[in-house]
Amino acid sequence: MTDGRNGQRTLVLLRHAKAEPSGDAPDAERSLTARGHADAATAGAWLARHGLLPDVVLCSPARRTRQTWHDVAMGMSGSPAEGGPAGSAPAVRYEATAYDALPDQLLELLWTVEPTAGTVLLVAHNPGISLLSALLDPQRADPDGLRTTDLVVHRPTTRWADLAPGNAPITGRHTARA
């Protein structure tokens, strides 16, 4: 069995969409704003248009990242329960280690992806998600990091288990603003 689809792997990093400010509730319970919901759906539509439909989704369990993923899925297919343009549903893993993670922790999480996965979407938080992008491609990474709902497309040159600093060049990016 080959590694990824046709031997190619794609990693899409997504910072969660715009969330409500911190209040009395715990940080992990912050919800998306109306703009955040719209931006996430726009990001999903962009992924679908560019054929970047994930086989695997790794998502922080925080409310704002789960809502971001749900809205991205809606944008990709029109409804998460339908096949639509997205085809079959990806394997979704809500990973506690993705919340408040350092870039090395996110990299270790990516090492656990099934070798046959062609496209992986990682939905997480700053600063970890921005620092991971910079770690994977220091020359092309945005020095200001990822803004809310920013997508960065990396093309790893190795298997998931061998992903390391500098071996996943950035080949595209998108900022979803509804």
C-alpha atoms as an extended CHARMM CRD file, in Angstrom:
* protein
*
       178  EXT
         1         1  MET       CA              0.0000000000        0.0000000000        0.0000000000  PROA      1               0.0000000000
         2         2  THR       CA              1.3790000000        3.4220000000       -0.8880000000  PROA      2               0.0000000000
         3         3  ASP       CA              1.7280000000        6.3600000000        1.4280000000  PROA      3               0.0000000000
         4         4  GLY       CA             -1.0160000000        8.8920000000        0.6970000000  PROA      4               0.0000000000
         5         5  ARG       CA             -2.9610000000        9.2510000000       -2.5200000000  PROA      5               0.0000000000
         6         6  ASN       CA             -0.6160000000        8.5860000000       -5.4360000000  PROA      6               0.0000000000
         7         7  GLY       CA              2.2730000000        9.0250000000       -3.0330000000  PROA      7               0.0000000000
         8         8  GLN       CA              1.3420000000       12.6810000000       -2.4340000000  PROA      8               0.0000000000
         9         9  ARG       CA              0.4840000000       14.1970000000        0.9040000000  PROA      9               0.0000000000
        10        10  THR       CA             -1.1610000000       17.5050000000        1.6580000000  PROA      10              0.0000000000
        11        11  LEU       CA             -1.3090000000       19.1430000000        5.0630000000  PROA      11              0.0000000000
        12        12  VAL       CA             -3.7570000000       21.9860000000        5.5430000000  PROA      12              0.0000000000
        13        13  LEU       CA             -3.2930000000       24.0420000000        8.7010000000  PROA      13              0.0000000000
        14        14  LEU       CA             -6.3080000000       26.0560000000        9.8520000000  PROA      14              0.0000000000
        15        15  ARG       CA             -6.4210000000       28.4750000000       12.7370000000  PROA      15              0.0000000000
        16        16  HSD       CA             -9.8980000000       28.4730000000       14.2610000000  PROA      16              0.0000000000
        17        17  ALA       CA            -12.3510000000       31.1770000000       13.1860000000  PROA      17              0.0000000000
        18        18  LYS       CA            -13.0300000000       34.3870000000       15.1060000000  PROA      18              0.0000000000
        19        19  ALA       CA            -14.2950000000       33.6520000000       18.6020000000  PROA      19              0.0000000000
        20        20  GLU       CA            -16.1540000000       35.6200000000       21.2260000000  PROA      20              0.0000000000
        21        21  PRO       CA            -13.9510000000       37.4480000000       23.7370000000  PROA      21              0.0000000000
        22        22  SER       CA            -13.0580000000       35.7410000000       26.9770000000  PROA      22              0.0000000000
        23        23  GLY       CA            -15.7120000000       36.1070000000       29.6090000000  PROA      23              0.0000000000
        24        24  ASP       CA            -16.4270000000       34.2780000000       32.8230000000  PROA      24              0.0000000000
        25        25  ALA       CA            -16.5130000000       30.8990000000       31.0490000000  PROA      25              0.0000000000
        26        26  PRO       CA            -13.3300000000       28.8450000000       30.5900000000  PROA      26              0.0000000000
        27        27  ASP       CA            -11.2710000000       29.6320000000       27.4860000000  PROA      27              0.0000000000
        28        28  ALA       CA            -12.0210000000       26.2060000000       25.9700000000  PROA      28              0.0000000000
        29        29  GLU       CA            -15.7540000000       27.0470000000       25.9870000000  PROA      29              0.0000000000
        30        30  ARG       CA            -15.5240000000       30.2290000000       23.8680000000  PROA      30              0.0000000000
        31        31  SER       CA            -17.9050000000       30.1680000000       20.8820000000  PROA      31              0.0000000000
        32        32  LEU       CA            -17.4700000000       31.5760000000       17.4030000000  PROA      32              0.0000000000
        33        33  THR       CA            -18.8740000000       34.9460000000       16.4630000000  PROA      33              0.0000000000
        34        34  ALA       CA            -21.3310000000       35.2610000000       13.5610000000  PROA      34              0.0000000000
        35        35  ARG       CA            -18.4160000000       36.3860000000       11.3780000000  PROA      35              0.0000000000
        36        36  GLY       CA            -16.4160000000       33.3720000000       12.5480000000  PROA      36              0.0000000000
        37        37  HSD       CA            -19.1700000000       30.9720000000       11.4590000000  PROA      37              0.0000000000
        38        38  ALA       CA            -19.4060000000       32.6510000000        8.0380000000  PROA      38              0.0000000000
        39        39  ASP       CA            -15.6120000000       32.7160000000        7.5620000000  PROA      39              0.0000000000
        40        40  ALA       CA            -15.3120000000       29.0140000000        8.4090000000  PROA      40              0.0000000000
        41        41  ALA       CA            -17.9780000000       28.0870000000        5.8390000000  PROA      41              0.0000000000
        42        42  THR       CA            -16.1170000000       30.2130000000        3.2760000000  PROA      42              0.0000000000
        43        43  ALA       CA            -12.9030000000       28.3450000000        4.1200000000  PROA      43              0.0000000000
        44        44  GLY       CA            -14.6800000000       25.0360000000        3.5210000000  PROA      44              0.0000000000
        45        45  ALA       CA            -15.9340000000       26.2000000000        0.1420000000  PROA      45              0.0000000000
        46        46  TRP       CA            -12.3820000000       27.2510000000       -0.7890000000  PROA      46              0.0000000000
        47        47  LEU       CA            -11.0400000000       23.8260000000        0.2010000000  PROA      47              0.0000000000
        48        48  ALA       CA            -13.7020000000       22.1080000000       -1.9340000000  PROA      48              0.0000000000
        49        49  ARG       CA            -13.0130000000       24.3560000000       -4.9510000000  PROA      49              0.0000000000
        50        50  HSD       CA             -9.3080000000       23.5410000000       -4.7400000000  PROA      50              0.0000000000
        51        51  GLY       CA             -9.7800000000       19.7980000000       -4.2820000000  PROA      51              0.0000000000
        52        52  LEU       CA             -8.3260000000       19.8900000000       -0.7650000000  PROA      52              0.0000000000
        53        53  LEU       CA            -10.8910000000       17.6470000000        0.8780000000  PROA      53              0.0000000000
        54        54  PRO       CA             -9.4210000000       15.9680000000        3.9410000000  PROA      54              0.0000000000
        55        55  ASP       CA             -9.1370000000       12.2610000000        4.5250000000  PROA      55              0.0000000000
        56        56  VAL       CA             -8.3320000000       12.9630000000        8.1780000000  PROA      56              0.0000000000
        57        57  VAL       CA             -9.2390000000       15.9260000000       10.3840000000  PROA      57              0.0000000000
        58        58  LEU       CA             -7.2860000000       16.5250000000       13.5800000000  PROA      58              0.0000000000
        59        59  CYS       CA             -9.1250000000       19.0640000000       15.7000000000  PROA      59              0.0000000000
        60        60  SER       CA             -8.6530000000       20.5960000000       19.1110000000  PROA      60              0.0000000000
        61        61  PRO       CA            -11.6360000000       19.8020000000       21.3580000000  PROA      61              0.0000000000
        62        62  ALA       CA            -12.1940000000       23.4740000000       22.2730000000  PROA      62              0.0000000000
        63        63  ARG       CA            -15.6580000000       24.7240000000       21.3510000000  PROA      63              0.0000000000
        64        64  ARG       CA            -14.3700000000       27.3030000000       18.8310000000  PROA      64              0.0000000000
        65        65  THR       CA            -12.2770000000       24.7100000000       16.9410000000  PROA      65              0.0000000000
        66        66  ARG       CA            -15.1100000000       22.1630000000       16.8880000000  PROA      66              0.0000000000
        67        67  GLN       CA            -17.4780000000       24.8610000000       15.5870000000  PROA      67              0.0000000000
        68        68  THR       CA            -14.8770000000       25.8990000000       13.0150000000  PROA      68              0.0000000000
        69        69  TRP       CA            -14.5970000000       22.3180000000       11.7540000000  PROA      69              0.0000000000
        70        70  HSD       CA            -18.3880000000       21.9160000000       11.6030000000  PROA      70              0.0000000000
        71        71  ASP       CA            -18.7610000000       25.1070000000        9.5510000000  PROA      71              0.0000000000
        72        72  VAL       CA            -15.8470000000       24.1320000000        7.2760000000  PROA      72              0.0000000000
        73        73  ALA       CA            -17.5960000000       20.8010000000        6.6490000000  PROA      73              0.0000000000
        74        74  MET       CA            -20.8170000000       22.6760000000        5.8360000000  PROA      74              0.0000000000
        75        75  GLY       CA            -18.9080000000       24.8740000000        3.3890000000  PROA      75              0.0000000000
        76        76  MET       CA            -17.2960000000       21.8640000000        1.7210000000  PROA      76              0.0000000000
        77        77  SER       CA            -20.4540000000       19.8700000000        1.1500000000  PROA      77              0.0000000000
        78        78  GLY       CA            -23.4790000000       22.0250000000        1.8960000000  PROA      78              0.0000000000
        79        79  SER       CA            -24.3820000000       19.7900000000        4.8280000000  PROA      79              0.0000000000
        80        80  PRO       CA            -22.1210000000       17.5890000000        6.9300000000  PROA      80              0.0000000000
        81        81  ALA       CA            -24.5400000000       14.6600000000        6.6080000000  PROA      81              0.0000000000
        82        82  GLU       CA            -24.5520000000       14.6620000000        2.7760000000  PROA      82              0.0000000000
        83        83  GLY       CA            -21.8930000000       13.3530000000        0.4430000000  PROA      83              0.0000000000
        84        84  GLY       CA            -22.1310000000       16.4550000000       -1.7740000000  PROA      84              0.0000000000
        85        85  PRO       CA            -18.9570000000       17.6540000000       -3.4760000000  PROA      85              0.0000000000
        86        86  ALA       CA            -16.8970000000       16.4820000000       -0.5300000000  PROA      86              0.0000000000
        87        87  GLY       CA            -17.5730000000       12.8240000000       -1.2490000000  PROA      87              0.0000000000
        88        88  SER       CA            -17.0760000000       10.4750000000        1.6640000000  PROA      88              0.0000000000
        89        89  ALA       CA            -16.7190000000       11.8840000000        5.1500000000  PROA      89              0.0000000000
        90        90  PRO       CA            -13.2240000000       12.2340000000        6.6000000000  PROA      90              0.0000000000
        91        91  ALA       CA            -12.0840000000       10.5130000000        9.7760000000  PROA      91              0.0000000000
        92        92  VAL       CA            -12.3580000000       13.2050000000       12.4670000000  PROA      92              0.0000000000
        93        93  ARG       CA            -10.2280000000       13.0060000000       15.5980000000  PROA      93              0.0000000000
        94        94  TYR       CA            -10.7390000000       15.4730000000       18.4380000000  PROA      94              0.0000000000
        95        95  GLU       CA             -7.3190000000       15.5600000000       20.0660000000  PROA      95              0.0000000000
        96        96  ALA       CA             -6.8680000000       17.0420000000       23.5430000000  PROA      96              0.0000000000
        97        97  THR       CA             -3.1660000000       17.5810000000       22.8490000000  PROA      97              0.0000000000
        98        98  ALA       CA             -4.0430000000       20.0500000000       20.0460000000  PROA      98              0.0000000000
        99        99  TYR       CA             -5.4760000000       22.5270000000       22.5650000000  PROA      99              0.0000000000
       100       100  ASP       CA             -2.8350000000       25.0200000000       23.6760000000  PROA      100             0.0000000000
       101       101  ALA       CA             -0.1770000000       22.9040000000       21.9250000000  PROA      101             0.0000000000
       102       102  LEU       CA              3.3720000000       23.8190000000       21.1000000000  PROA      102             0.0000000000
       103       103  PRO       CA              4.5000000000       23.2050000000       17.4970000000  PROA      103             0.0000000000
       104       104  ASP       CA              6.4480000000       20.0790000000       18.4970000000  PROA      104             0.0000000000
       105       105  GLN       CA              3.2950000000       18.6260000000       20.0840000000  PROA      105             0.0000000000
       106       106  LEU       CA              1.3150000000       19.2970000000       16.9010000000  PROA      106             0.0000000000
       107       107  LEU       CA              4.0790000000       17.6890000000       14.8540000000  PROA      107             0.0000000000
       108       108  GLU       CA              3.9480000000       14.5910000000       17.0840000000  PROA      108             0.0000000000
       109       109  LEU       CA              0.1880000000       14.4640000000       16.5470000000  PROA      109             0.0000000000
       110       110  LEU       CA              0.7280000000       14.4710000000       12.7730000000  PROA      110             0.0000000000
       111       111  TRP       CA              3.1230000000       11.5400000000       13.1050000000  PROA      111             0.0000000000
       112       112  THR       CA              0.1300000000        9.4120000000       14.2100000000  PROA      112             0.0000000000
       113       113  VAL       CA             -1.7820000000        9.8950000000       10.9450000000  PROA      113             0.0000000000
       114       114  GLU       CA             -2.4410000000        6.7200000000        8.9630000000  PROA      114             0.0000000000
       115       115  PRO       CA              0.1590000000        6.3470000000        6.1920000000  PROA      115             0.0000000000
       116       116  THR       CA             -2.5650000000        6.0350000000        3.5400000000  PROA      116             0.0000000000
       117       117  ALA       CA             -4.0640000000        9.4720000000        4.3000000000  PROA      117             0.0000000000
       118       118  GLY       CA             -3.5330000000       11.8290000000        1.3870000000  PROA      118             0.0000000000
       119       119  THR       CA             -4.8760000000       15.0840000000        2.8500000000  PROA      119             0.0000000000
       120       120  VAL       CA             -4.8950000000       16.0440000000        6.5100000000  PROA      120             0.0000000000
       121       121  LEU       CA             -6.6120000000       19.1090000000        7.9780000000  PROA      121             0.0000000000
       122       122  LEU       CA             -5.3290000000       20.2930000000       11.3620000000  PROA      122             0.0000000000
       123       123  VAL       CA             -7.6130000000       22.7730000000       13.1760000000  PROA      123             0.0000000000
       124       124  ALA       CA             -5.8710000000       24.3560000000       16.1450000000  PROA      124             0.0000000000
       125       125  HSD       CA             -4.8860000000       27.5470000000       17.9590000000  PROA      125             0.0000000000
       126       126  ASN       CA             -2.2160000000       30.2120000000       17.9480000000  PROA      126             0.0000000000
       127       127  PRO       CA              0.5930000000       30.4610000000       18.6390000000  PROA      127             0.0000000000
       128       128  GLY       CA              1.1420000000       26.7120000000       18.0810000000  PROA      128             0.0000000000
       129       129  ILE       CA             -0.4640000000       26.4450000000       14.6100000000  PROA      129             0.0000000000
       130       130  SER       CA              1.4820000000       29.4640000000       13.2790000000  PROA      130             0.0000000000
       131       131  LEU       CA              4.7260000000       28.2240000000       14.7630000000  PROA      131             0.0000000000
       132       132  LEU       CA              4.1430000000       24.7780000000       13.2300000000  PROA      132             0.0000000000
       133       133  SER       CA              3.7140000000       26.3430000000        9.7810000000  PROA      133             0.0000000000
       134       134  ALA       CA              6.9610000000       28.2760000000       10.2620000000  PROA      134             0.0000000000
       135       135  LEU       CA              8.7100000000       25.1320000000       11.4760000000  PROA      135             0.0000000000
       136       136  LEU       CA              7.6460000000       23.1670000000        8.3910000000  PROA      136             0.0000000000
       137       137  ASP       CA              8.6110000000       25.9330000000        5.9270000000  PROA      137             0.0000000000
       138       138  PRO       CA             10.6410000000       28.7020000000        7.5740000000  PROA      138             0.0000000000
       139       139  GLN       CA             11.2950000000       30.5360000000        4.2960000000  PROA      139             0.0000000000
       140       140  ARG       CA              7.6770000000       30.8790000000        3.0890000000  PROA      140             0.0000000000
       141       141  ALA       CA              5.8360000000       31.1430000000        6.4090000000  PROA      141             0.0000000000
       142       142  ASP       CA              4.0470000000       34.4060000000        7.1220000000  PROA      142             0.0000000000
       143       143  PRO       CA              6.1530000000       36.2280000000        9.7330000000  PROA      143             0.0000000000
       144       144  ASP       CA              2.9400000000       37.5570000000       11.2970000000  PROA      144             0.0000000000
       145       145  GLY       CA              1.5160000000       34.0420000000       11.6840000000  PROA      145             0.0000000000
       146       146  LEU       CA             -1.9830000000       32.7950000000       10.8990000000  PROA      146             0.0000000000
       147       147  ARG       CA             -4.9480000000       35.0690000000       11.4880000000  PROA      147             0.0000000000
       148       148  THR       CA             -8.3410000000       33.6600000000       12.3950000000  PROA      148             0.0000000000
       149       149  THR       CA             -9.6130000000       31.2960000000        9.6830000000  PROA      149             0.0000000000
       150       150  ASP       CA             -6.3170000000       31.3980000000        7.7660000000  PROA      150             0.0000000000
       151       151  LEU       CA             -5.5470000000       28.2660000000        5.7680000000  PROA      151             0.0000000000
       152       152  VAL       CA             -1.9800000000       27.3090000000        4.8740000000  PROA      152             0.0000000000
       153       153  VAL       CA             -1.3560000000       24.4090000000        2.4910000000  PROA      153             0.0000000000
       154       154  HSD       CA              1.8670000000       22.4280000000        2.9890000000  PROA      154             0.0000000000
       155       155  ARG       CA              3.0920000000       19.5810000000        0.7570000000  PROA      155             0.0000000000
       156       156  PRO       CA              5.1630000000       17.2110000000        2.9090000000  PROA      156             0.0000000000
       157       157  THR       CA              8.0480000000       15.5650000000        1.0990000000  PROA      157             0.0000000000
       158       158  THR       CA              8.0700000000       12.6060000000        3.5090000000  PROA      158             0.0000000000
       159       159  ARG       CA              5.6810000000       10.1450000000        5.0920000000  PROA      159             0.0000000000
       160       160  TRP       CA              3.5310000000       11.4860000000        7.9410000000  PROA      160             0.0000000000
       161       161  ALA       CA              5.6060000000        9.5920000000       10.4780000000  PROA      161             0.0000000000
       162       162  ASP       CA              8.7810000000       11.2650000000        9.1630000000  PROA      162             0.0000000000
       163       163  LEU       CA              7.4480000000       14.8260000000        9.0070000000  PROA      163             0.0000000000
       164       164  ALA       CA             10.1710000000       17.1420000000       10.3170000000  PROA      164             0.0000000000
       165       165  PRO       CA             11.1570000000       20.8130000000       10.3290000000  PROA      165             0.0000000000
       166       166  GLY       CA             11.7490000000       22.1890000000        6.8520000000  PROA      166             0.0000000000
       167       167  ASN       CA             10.2820000000       19.2920000000        4.8370000000  PROA      167             0.0000000000
       168       168  ALA       CA              6.7640000000       20.5100000000        4.0480000000  PROA      168             0.0000000000
       169       169  PRO       CA              6.8760000000       23.5060000000        1.6840000000  PROA      169             0.0000000000
       170       170  ILE       CA              3.9700000000       25.9360000000        1.5930000000  PROA      170             0.0000000000
       171       171  THR       CA              2.1730000000       25.7600000000       -1.7350000000  PROA      171             0.0000000000
       172       172  GLY       CA             -0.9030000000       27.8630000000       -1.0150000000  PROA      172             0.0000000000
       173       173  ARG       CA             -2.7560000000       29.9720000000        1.4820000000  PROA      173             0.0000000000
       174       174  HSD       CA             -6.1490000000       31.5290000000        1.9000000000  PROA      174             0.0000000000
       175       175  THR       CA             -7.7400000000       33.9710000000        4.3060000000  PROA      175             0.0000000000
       176       176  ALA       CA            -11.4790000000       33.4340000000        4.4930000000  PROA      176             0.0000000000
       177       177  ARG       CA            -13.3760000000       36.6300000000        5.1170000000  PROA      177             0.0000000000
       178       178  ALA       CA            -17.1180000000       36.5630000000        4.5370000000  PROA      178             0.0000000000
